[in-house]
């Protein structure tokens, strides 16, 4: 389905729900989304709430890069047995007037009768704040936003939007979310679990390396990148124990990659 006919790719993961390393409060919020996926139709049939509810369910995931937003979207689908499609914004957003709306319409029409979860990654690229109209481009951007608001309200399934820049999301969108879930940087206890998971059970840090590594404020995505780098080094050099100097070097390279070097 991916490609010009459907500007999205199936999002899947080899991990399971139990592999998510998130604070308990975040997991409780995510349970609401899982409950809607499993029992949303019963809100009307069993509780009679249908007249007061808009179609579908809209969730906003926000927080720093690498904190698990995309993984969580994939695992919500896996846990609920629903396919997740990540929207390719490069194929949706167009500089030509009317094209973005046409692409979005095609996307929603293909998805709405199939119980698909639509996942918009880096959503601020599409759902940014509306501007004062000073040019035809501003007017065009505002029309795209208005159209998307209308389409979201009528989509009967689950839509998840992820962003690292919550402040860039138009307030008109924020009012339409059923829930907003903040994905924080992991704390020390969460970082320990992520390090152990990413190192894979065979490779390990020396006690000195582990103590130093746990003090570094790194996201799960960064730790995964660092573990990959360390794994390649150990394959080349031999051994399964990672020294503090190797850990420091790998973390430093990741910080440079992220523009913090």
QUIQUIVEN-V139066 format. One record per residue. N is the residue number from 0. RES is the residue in one letter. PSI is psi in whole degrees, 0 to 359 (none if undefined). OMEGA is omega in whole degrees, -180 to 180 (999 if undefined). Layout:
N;RES;PSI;OMEGA
N;RES;PSI;OMEGA
This chain:
0;X;338;-177
1;X;157;180
2;X;198;-175
3;X;329;180
4;X;329;179
5;X;104;-171
6;X;56;179
7;X;157;179
8;X;145;177
9;X;131;-179
10;X;119;-178
11;X;166;179
12;X;144;175
13;X;353;179
14;X;170;179
15;X;169;-177
16;X;322;-179
17;X;344;179
18;X;349;178
19;X;128;178
20;X;93;-177
21;X;155;178
22;X;150;-180
23;X;322;-179
24;X;323;178
25;X;318;179
26;X;325;178
27;X;321;177
28;X;319;180
29;X;331;178
30;X;327;176
31;X;320;180
32;X;316;177
33;X;321;179
34;X;319;179
35;X;317;180
36;X;325;-178
37;X;324;-169
38;X;9;-175
39;X;322;-179
40;X;335;-178
41;X;346;179
42;X;326;178
43;X;312;-174
44;X;324;-176
45;X;326;-175
46;X;350;177
47;X;30;-178
48;X;0;-171
49;X;320;-176
50;X;341;-176
51;X;1;-175
52;X;142;171
53;X;159;179
54;X;146;171
55;X;190;-178
56;X;133;-176
57;X;125;-178
58;X;138;176
59;X;124;172
60;X;125;179
61;X;152;-178
62;X;175;-177
63;X;156;176
64;X;148;174
65;X;12;-176
66;X;7;171
67;X;12;-177
68;X;312;-179
69;X;316;178
70;X;317;-179
71;X;318;178
72;X;316;179
73;X;319;-176
74;X;334;172
75;X;316;177
76;X;316;-179
77;X;318;-178
78;X;323;-176
79;X;354;-180
80;X;24;-180
81;X;137;178
82;X;141;179
83;X;131;177
84;X;123;178
85;X;123;-176
86;X;131;175
87;X;99;-175
88;X;334;180
89;X;335;179
90;X;349;-178
91;X;310;-175
92;X;129;-178
93;X;147;176
94;X;348;-177
95;X;132;-177
96;X;129;178
97;X;341;-176
98;X;321;-180
99;X;315;178
100;X;319;180
101;X;318;179
102;X;318;179
103;X;319;179
104;X;317;179
105;X;318;180
106;X;307;-176
107;X;323;-179
108;X;323;179
109;X;330;-173
110;X;332;-163
111;X;336;-180
112;X;12;-175
113;X;5;-180
114;X;39;176
115;X;146;169
116;X;125;178
117;X;127;-178
118;X;116;175
119;X;108;177
120;X;149;-177
121;X;53;-170
122;X;337;-179
123;X;340;177
124;X;335;-179
125;X;329;-173
126;X;40;-176
127;X;170;-177
128;X;139;176
129;X;149;-175
130;X;163;170
131;X;138;-176
132;X;109;177
133;X;350;180
134;X;173;178
135;X;330;178
136;X;320;177
137;X;316;180
138;X;319;179
139;X;315;-180
140;X;319;179
141;X;325;177
142;X;320;178
143;X;317;-180
144;X;315;179
145;X;319;179
146;X;315;-178
147;X;320;177
148;X;314;180
149;X;315;-175
150;X;323;179
151;X;320;-177
152;X;339;-177
153;X;2;179
154;X;124;-173
155;X;354;-177
156;X;198;-179
157;X;129;175
158;X;128;177
159;X;128;178
160;X;131;-179
161;X;140;179
162;X;149;172
163;X;353;-173
164;X;74;-175
165;X;327;-178
166;X;342;-180
167;X;352;-179
168;X;130;179
169;X;136;180
170;X;331;178
171;X;328;175
172;X;315;-176
173;X;321;-180
174;X;341;-176
175;X;356;177
176;X;139;173
177;X;334;175
178;X;152;174
179;X;125;-175
180;X;120;178
181;X;126;178
182;X;103;-177
183;X;166;168
184;X;141;-178
185;X;144;174
186;X;183;-176
187;X;315;-179
188;X;319;178
189;X;321;179
190;X;323;178
191;X;314;180
192;X;320;-179
193;X;316;178
194;X;312;-179
195;X;319;-180
196;X;314;-175
197;X;332;180
198;X;347;167
199;X;4;175
200;X;336;179
201;X;314;178
202;X;144;-180
203;X;158;177
204;X;145;171
205;X;159;179
206;X;320;180
207;X;320;179
208;X;319;-180
209;X;316;-180
210;X;316;179
211;X;317;-176
212;X;321;-177
213;X;342;178
214;X;346;-176
215;X;128;-180
216;X;95;-177
217;X;146;175
218;X;168;177
219;X;321;178
220;X;321;178
221;X;318;180
222;X;321;178
223;X;318;178
224;X;318;-180
225;X;317;179
226;X;321;176
227;X;314;-179
228;X;316;180
229;X;321;179
230;X;319;178
231;X;320;179
232;X;318;-178
233;X;327;175
234;X;323;-179
235;X;321;-172
236;X;342;-178
237;X;158;180
238;X;162;-179
239;X;354;-178
240;X;129;-177
241;X;125;-178
242;X;167;177
243;X;321;-179
244;X;321;178
245;X;319;180
246;X;315;179
247;X;318;-179
248;X;318;-179
249;X;320;178
250;X;319;179
251;X;317;179
252;X;322;178
253;X;321;179
254;X;323;176
255;X;318;179
256;X;324;-179
257;X;7;177
258;X;19;-179
259;X;5;-177
260;X;none;999
